[in-house]
Amino acid sequence: MTQNLLVIISDEHQARTLGCAGHPFVQTPNLDALAARGTRFENAYTPSPICVPARASFATGLYPHQTRLWDNAMPYAGQIPGWGHVLQGAGVPVESVGKLHYRAEEDPAGFDVEHIPMMVAGGVGMVWASIRKENERVEMPSRMLGEYIGPGDSKYTEYDAAVVERTEEWIGARAGTKDPWCLYVGLVAPHFPLVVAQEFYDLYPPSTLPPVKLHPDDGYKRHPWVEKQNAFANSEAKFHDAKERLAAMSAYYGLCTSLDHNIGRIMDALGAAGLADDTTVIYASDHGDNLGARGLWGKSNMYEESAAVPLIVARPGQVASVCATPVSLLDISATIPDHFGLAFENEGPGKSLYQIADEPTDNARSVFSEYHAAGAVTGAFMLRRGQWKLIHYVGFEPELFDLSDDPEELANLAQDPEYKAVLEDMTQALHAICDPEAVDAQAHQDQAEMIMGYGGRDAALKLGANAATPPPEIKP
């Protein structure tokens, strides 16, 4: 009998902040337990390191340059058939609880029911952040990480609590059922604002936190594209003092453990309903967080902290394993229909994670990501293949890293003559997926047309949330 499928996607969870991934102090016992009975994909990536395009790609199994949903003002509205539609067409019950970051609840996005969904603000998202020409851009109007940083409650922690409670109720109502189902759960943590319950905050005292790598105060020079992108928000410069900066790190780590606690509650609900042995669980995040590395916060670049994501697949009765083959969220998109024996006939590159996990490591497989959103004066593109990682910036010098010898991306090899052939090979492989310059031009054109459609630059400046998307009001 086909098993149930539970897909949990968090928001802004750095791939490294997991105990099972070898983090030296972050406490994630429930995710570690999930990995201990499943497959952890240690080289997983987002198709775009920002919420809305990543989620549109996850829904459709297509790259952003295929969906042409480039940024946080271009949400998914069901206009491209996705994996949810495949399940609906086959009569498989498919529902969601929590954050989707699509356009609106009334859109046919591939779910039979959307429980307390979180969508983009006003159905339009951050239109003002789509102004990307260098001489026209505006800085973020408020501090991205939130006005208050530290222990406490926020609208996001309250929303996650409501999502978990609704999920527990949903699972409990299906105790004893025979027909397989698919449930998608969207949690917000550890996305900013960096506020978390005192019990989780206290797990990470400032005095125990290690220094971050490659900080500009220590002489590190950021790549010119990254420097321009970071100027959009420049969170590092907006901390009140060094103490608050450490509080931001404590809060982020605390949110990771809070997220893990919530996932533990969901796993307990499966057990209480007698469904643990009949349910496959997939966990991932939409993108990561820089968490102070290179003096950067949030996401929006192609370094490992931002573009890599955690990914665990736990099938009942499975033997624990770690898979090194590079994968992405688009492979989850392919896995969901495959789980129910269904074909997902799109033009995306996704491959079922079940198949990938059961095969030997494929060092020839390419995984791709792209960024055309807030703060980016031009497009950024990433290709991961085997030990190599290429970051291609339109109009700027590339970066090339050997992640086998240099997992922290400390040494850019792109200008080293010894690696000229590797750079050329990786660049050719990138161009086999898309023409970066043509894609960059298309993104700018689509964004300019969208802004004109809203009435021009002055009108666009007034459209969208100033920082984090507000969650829906939760009715008792």
SVG drawing of the C-alpha trace seen along z (x, -y; Angstrom):
<svg xmlns="http://www.w3.org/2000/svg" viewBox="-12 -58 60 60">
<polyline fill="none" stroke="black" stroke-width="0.4" points="0.0,0.0 1.3,-3.5 2.3,-5.3 1.2,-8.7 3.6,-11.6 4.3,-14.5 6.4,-17.3 7.7,-20.0 9.4,-23.1 10.9,-25.6 12.1,-29.1 15.7,-30.3 17.3,-27.3 21.0,-27.2 22.0,-23.7 24.8,-23.5 22.8,-24.3 21.8,-20.7 23.4,-18.3 23.2,-15.5 25.2,-17.7 28.0,-18.0 27.3,-21.4 29.3,-21.7 26.6,-23.1 23.2,-23.6 20.6,-21.4 18.2,-19.7 17.4,-16.3 14.2,-15.7 15.7,-16.4 18.7,-14.3 16.3,-11.5 14.7,-11.9 18.0,-11.7 18.9,-8.6 16.1,-6.7 16.3,-8.3 18.6,-9.7 20.3,-13.1 21.3,-14.8 24.4,-16.7 24.7,-18.7 21.2,-20.2 20.4,-23.6 17.6,-26.0 16.7,-27.0 16.8,-30.6 18.0,-32.0 14.9,-34.1 11.4,-33.0 8.9,-33.6 10.9,-32.4 12.2,-29.4 8.7,-28.4 7.3,-28.9 10.1,-26.6 9.3,-24.1 5.6,-24.1 6.3,-23.7 9.6,-21.8 10.9,-24.5 13.8,-26.9 13.0,-30.6 14.0,-31.4 11.4,-28.9 8.6,-30.2 9.7,-33.8 8.6,-34.4 11.8,-36.2 11.4,-37.9 9.2,-38.5 6.7,-40.5 6.0,-37.6 4.2,-34.9 2.9,-31.6 -0.8,-31.6 -1.3,-28.1 -0.7,-29.5 1.8,-26.7 0.7,-23.2 2.7,-21.8 3.0,-18.6 -0.2,-19.4 -2.2,-19.4 -0.7,-16.1 -1.9,-14.6 -5.3,-16.3 -5.7,-14.8 -5.1,-11.4 -7.5,-11.8 -4.8,-11.8 -5.9,-14.0 -3.5,-16.9 -3.7,-19.7 -1.5,-22.4 -1.0,-23.9 1.0,-27.1 3.3,-29.2 3.1,-29.0 4.1,-32.5 2.0,-32.2 -0.4,-34.9 -3.8,-34.3 -5.8,-31.6 -8.4,-31.6 -5.9,-30.7 -5.9,-27.1 -2.4,-26.3 -2.7,-22.5 -4.2,-22.0 -7.7,-20.7 -7.6,-22.8 -5.1,-25.4 -5.2,-25.7 -4.2,-29.2 -2.0,-29.9 0.6,-32.7 0.7,-34.5 2.6,-37.5 1.4,-40.8 -1.6,-42.2 -1.4,-39.6 1.4,-41.5 4.5,-41.1 7.5,-43.5 7.0,-45.4 9.3,-48.2 12.2,-45.7 11.8,-44.8 13.4,-48.2 16.9,-46.9 18.6,-49.4 21.7,-50.6 20.9,-54.3 17.2,-53.8 17.3,-51.3 16.2,-52.2 17.5,-50.9 15.3,-48.8 13.0,-51.2 13.3,-49.3 15.8,-47.1 15.4,-43.7 16.1,-41.6 13.4,-43.3 13.3,-46.3 13.8,-44.1 16.2,-41.2 16.3,-38.8 14.1,-36.6 10.3,-36.9 7.5,-36.2 6.8,-37.5 4.0,-37.3 6.1,-34.6 6.6,-32.4 2.8,-32.7 2.0,-31.7 4.3,-28.7 2.6,-27.6 -0.8,-27.8 0.5,-25.9 1.8,-23.1 -1.5,-22.9 -3.5,-22.8 -1.2,-20.1 -1.6,-18.0 -5.4,-18.3 -5.2,-17.3 -3.1,-14.3 -5.1,-13.2 -8.3,-13.3 -6.8,-10.8 -6.0,-8.1 -7.3,-4.7 -7.7,-5.9 -6.6,-3.6 -6.4,-5.8 -2.9,-7.5 -2.7,-11.3 -0.2,-14.1 0.2,-17.0 2.4,-19.9 3.4,-21.9 5.1,-25.3 6.9,-26.6 8.4,-30.1 11.3,-29.6 14.2,-30.4 13.3,-33.3 13.7,-36.8 12.5,-38.7 15.2,-37.3 13.0,-36.8 12.5,-33.4 11.2,-32.1 13.5,-32.6 14.0,-28.8 15.5,-28.5 17.4,-31.7 19.2,-30.8 20.6,-27.6 23.1,-29.8 24.8,-32.3 26.7,-35.1 29.9,-34.1 29.8,-30.7 29.4,-31.8 32.3,-31.5 33.5,-34.4 32.2,-34.5 34.4,-33.9 35.6,-36.4 34.4,-39.5 35.2,-42.8 36.4,-44.2 39.2,-41.6 40.3,-42.8 38.1,-40.6 37.0,-42.3 33.6,-41.2 33.0,-40.4 31.8,-43.6 28.4,-42.1 27.9,-41.0 28.9,-44.4 26.3,-46.1 23.6,-43.6 24.3,-43.9 24.0,-47.7 20.2,-47.1 19.8,-46.2 23.2,-46.2 22.0,-44.5 25.5,-44.3 25.7,-48.1 22.3,-48.5 23.0,-46.6 22.8,-48.9 26.0,-47.5 28.2,-44.4 25.9,-43.0 22.9,-43.1 24.8,-41.4 25.6,-38.5 21.9,-38.5 21.0,-38.1 23.1,-34.9 21.7,-33.5 18.2,-34.2 18.8,-32.5 20.2,-29.4 17.4,-29.4 14.9,-29.6 16.6,-26.5 16.0,-24.6 12.4,-26.0 11.8,-24.8 13.2,-21.4 10.9,-21.3 7.9,-22.0 8.9,-19.2 9.1,-16.9 5.5,-17.7 4.5,-16.8 6.3,-13.6 4.7,-12.8 1.3,-13.5 2.1,-10.9 2.9,-8.4 -0.1,-9.1 -2.4,-8.7 -0.7,-5.3 0.6,-6.7 4.3,-6.8 4.9,-3.4 2.8,-4.4 4.1,-7.9 7.2,-9.1 8.5,-12.4 10.5,-14.9 12.1,-17.9 13.8,-20.8 14.0,-24.6 13.4,-27.2 16.9,-28.6 19.6,-29.3 20.9,-32.4 24.3,-34.0 24.2,-34.5 27.0,-37.1 29.5,-35.3 31.3,-37.9 29.4,-40.5 26.1,-39.3 22.7,-38.5 19.6,-37.0 20.0,-35.2 20.2,-36.5 23.6,-35.2 25.1,-31.9 27.5,-31.1 26.8,-27.9 25.3,-29.6 22.6,-31.1 22.1,-28.7 22.5,-25.3 19.5,-23.8 18.9,-20.9 17.2,-18.0 16.1,-14.7 13.9,-12.0 12.7,-9.3 10.9,-6.3 9.4,-3.8 11.8,-0.9 14.7,-2.6 18.3,-2.2 20.0,-5.5 22.3,-6.9 24.0,-10.1 23.8,-10.9 26.5,-13.1 24.9,-13.5 24.0,-17.2 20.3,-17.8 17.8,-20.7 14.2,-21.5 13.2,-20.6 14.0,-17.0 11.5,-17.1 9.0,-18.4 9.7,-15.2 9.6,-13.0 6.1,-13.9 4.3,-12.5 6.7,-9.6 5.8,-8.6 2.2,-8.0 3.4,-6.3 2.5,-9.3 4.4,-11.0 5.2,-14.7 5.5,-15.7 7.1,-19.1 10.3,-20.5 12.1,-20.7 15.3,-18.8 14.0,-17.2 14.6,-13.5 13.0,-11.5 15.1,-11.6 14.2,-7.9 16.0,-7.0 18.9,-9.3 19.4,-7.9 19.4,-4.3 22.1,-5.0 25.8,-5.5 27.0,-9.1 26.7,-11.0 29.6,-13.5 28.6,-14.4 25.2,-15.7 24.7,-19.5 22.6,-21.5 21.7,-25.1 20.4,-28.2 19.8,-31.8 19.0,-35.1 17.3,-38.2 15.7,-39.8 16.1,-42.5 19.4,-44.3 20.8,-42.5 22.0,-44.9 22.4,-41.9 21.6,-38.2 23.7,-35.7 23.9,-32.1 25.3,-29.0 26.3,-25.6 27.4,-22.8 28.9,-19.7 31.0,-17.2 33.6,-19.1 33.3,-22.3 31.0,-25.3 30.8,-28.1 29.2,-31.5 28.6,-33.5 27.7,-37.2 26.5,-39.0 28.9,-41.9 31.3,-40.9 34.1,-38.4 33.1,-34.8 33.9,-32.9 35.1,-29.2 35.4,-27.1 36.7,-23.5 34.3,-22.5 36.2,-19.3 39.3,-21.1 37.6,-24.4 34.1,-23.8 34.1,-27.3 34.7,-29.0 37.7,-30.8 39.7,-30.8 38.3,-31.9 40.1,-30.0 38.5,-31.7 41.6,-33.8 44.1,-31.0 45.6,-29.8 45.9,-26.3 42.1,-26.1 41.4,-27.7 40.2,-24.4 37.8,-23.7 36.4,-27.3 35.8,-26.9 34.2,-23.4 31.9,-24.7 31.0,-27.8 30.1,-25.6 27.9,-23.4 26.2,-26.5 25.4,-27.7 24.0,-24.3 21.2,-25.2 20.7,-28.8 22.3,-31.9 22.9,-34.0 23.1,-37.3 19.8,-36.6 18.1,-35.5 19.3,-38.6 17.9,-40.8 14.6,-38.9 14.3,-39.3 14.9,-43.1 12.4,-43.4 9.7,-41.5 10.3,-43.4 10.2,-46.8 7.0,-45.8 5.4,-44.8 6.4,-48.1 4.9,-50.0 1.8,-47.9 1.4,-49.1 1.7,-52.7 5.5,-53.3 8.3,-53.7 6.4,-56.0 3.5,-53.6 5.8,-50.6 7.5,-52.2 4.3,-52.0 3.5,-48.3 4.5,-45.5 5.7,-44.8 8.6,-46.8 10.5,-43.7 9.2,-40.2 5.8,-39.3 3.1,-39.6 1.4,-36.3 -2.3,-35.9 -4.5,-36.7 -5.3,-33.4 -8.9,-33.0 -9.4,-31.0"/>
</svg>
